[in-house]
Amino acid sequence: MSAGEHPVNTPATGAAETPDRAAEADPDEVEAAVLPDPITLPAPLRDAHRSTARWAADRFVGALRRITPAVVLDRWGQPIGIPDYGSPAFAALPAGDPRREAALITAAEAWRQQAETAPEFIHASLRTDMVLGEQARAEWVAQDEASWKELVRTVRAWSNHPTALELAEQRSRAVEAARRAVSASPGWPPVAIPGRPGWHRHHHPTGRQVDLPDTPQLAESA
């Protein structure tokens, strides 16, 4: 068979090949991956499959030899004119037509090959699912750990910043401290009070510090 050609569904002359593992995930990429044991057929069943494959091949070749005119092979070496079992073309064949036998053997052999390779396909599917599941779990754990570390960094960074209440208290203390730091001196004009626009601190003749608004009447009464 040349490259790029596709085989048709005809009986095999020997035991079916094992399924292709090319697309299977590499188990070495996952640490501590628990993989199932290979699913294999018992020896008597394997021997039965091999003998059945040889018998089906002999019967198929014998049926082809009884077809007249002689069967023509296609470019892949497969016989032309053998209808699919159960198709309208198969139903239209006479009861004694050897092409009926060839179609029946082809269908039975396809079913046998599927049954023979099913355990290997099941094992390959389980193996792939377990490896991919372990990879997904490892990725989830890594993402969860990275998210947790980012959250810890954020909380620690915000813990070094004062809260809104603390900032308000700091501003209140600063305003209070600024108010107390202003002191009017005797013989000097009143001093503006920080944080209280329109208010000045006066030095009373008695020595007291008096805060008054900028009205001449209140300043004189002080």
N, C-alpha and C positions, 0 to 999 in steps of 0.2 A: 504493500500500500504506500503510495507516495505521500509527501507532505501536503497537508491541507485537505486531504480526502477524508471522508467520513464513512465508517462502516455501517452496514445495515443490520437489521435484527435477524441473524441467522444462527443456527445452533453452533456452539463451539466444539472443537475437536478435543478439548482437554478441560481441565479444571479452570474455573473462572479466576482471573487475576485479582489480587487484593486491591481495595479501593485506593484511589490516589490520595496521598497525604500531603501534597504540595501546599495546599491552602491551609493546612492545620497550623495552629499557633505553636511557636517554639516553647516547650515547657521549661527550658533552661532560663528563660527570661523572668520567671516567677520563682521566688524563693519559697521553699517549703510547700510547694503545690502538691496536694494529695491527688494522685491520678488513679483511676480505676484500673484493675488488672485487665489485660486484653481478653476480649470475648472470642473464644475459639470453638469450633465445632468438635464434638467427640470424634475419635478416630473412625468408628464404624460409619458415622454419618458422612464424614469426608470421603471415605472409600465408596460409599453409595453414590455420592455426587459424581465422582470420577467415572465410575462404571456407567452411570446413566448418561453422562456427557458423551462417552464413546459410543454407546448404543444409539443415542439420538443422532449422532453424526453419521453412523452407518445407515440408519433408516432413511435419513434425509438424502444422502447420496443415492441410495437405492431408488427412492421415489423420483429423483431427478432423472435417473436413467430410463425410467418407464414413460417419461413425458415425450410425446411426439407432436410436432417435430422437436428436434433436440433443443434443449434450453440454451439460450444465449446469455452470456455473462456480460455484466456492465463493466465500466472502467475500474471498479474496485474488486472485480472478480466475483460478484454476487449474481445469482440467477435472476433473470428478468421474467416477469409474468406470474410470480407467486403472490397471490393476493393476501391481504391481512386476514387472519382468522376472525370470522364474524362479520366481515364487511359484505356489502352487496355483491361485490365481484366473487367473493367466496361462496355466497349462497347461490349464485347463478351457475356454479360449476356442476357438472353431472356427478352423481353419487360415486361412481368408480373412478373419477379423474384423480390421477396421482398428485395433482397440484393441491387437492384437498389435504392429502396426507402430509405433503411438504409444509403447507400452511399451519396445520395442526401441530406438527413437530416443532416448527419455529416458535409458535406461541407457548407451547409447553416448556421448551428449553429456556425461553426468556424468563418465564416464571420461576423455573428452577434456579437459574443464575441469580435472580433477585433474592430468593430465599437463602442461597448459599452465602451471598455477600452481605446480607442484612446484619449479622452480628458484628462484622468489621465496621460497617457504617455506623451502627449504634455506638460502638466503642469510640470511633473517631469523633462522633458528635459529643459524647459525654466528656471526652478528653478536652476537646476544644472549649466546651462550655465551662468546665471547671477552671481551665487556665485563664480564659477571658474574665470569668467571675473573680478570680484572685487578683488579676490586674486591676479590675474596676474597684475592688475593695482597697487595694493598696493606694490607688489614686485618690479615693475618697478620704482615706486616713491622712494622706499628705495634705490635701486641700483643707481638711478640718483643722489640722495642726497649724497650718499657715494662717488660717483665719483667726484661730485663737491667739497666736502670737501677735498678730496685727491688733487685735482687740486689747491685749495687755499693754502693748506699746501706746495705744491711744489713751487708755485710762491713766497710765503713768504720766503721759505728757500733760493731760488735763489736770491731773492732781497737783501739778506745780503752778497752776494758774488760780488766782483768787476767784471766789464766786461773786455773783452779782451783789449779794448781801454784804460780803466782805469789802467789795469796792465801795458800796454806799457808805459803810461805816468808816472806811478810810477817808472818803471825801468829807464826811461829817466832822471827823476829828480834825482834818486839816482846816476846815472852815472855822471850827471852834478855836483851834490853836491860833489861827490868824487873827481872830477877833480879840483874843486875850493878849496877843503880842503888841497890839496897838495901844499906845499910851500917850495921852495928851500932856504936854508940859506946861507949867505955869508961865504966863507971859507970851505964849505962842498961840498961833491960830489953831482951831480944832483940826483933828486928824480924821481923814476919811476912813471908814470902817470897811475892810475887805469883805466882800460877799453881801454887803447891805448897801446897795446904791441909794444915794440920797440921804444917807445918815453919816453924822460926824461924831467923833468922841471929843468931849469938852473937858477941860480941867476946871472943876468947880472951886470957888474961893475956899471952900472947906477942905479942899484936897482930894475930893472924890472925883472919880472918872464917870462922866455922865454922857450916855449916848442919846443924841437928839436928832430929829429930822432937820433938813435944811430949811427951817422957817425962822425968820428973825425973832418972832415972838417967843418961841420956845427957847431959843438960844439966850434971850435976855432974861427969861424967868429962871433959867438954870443958874 
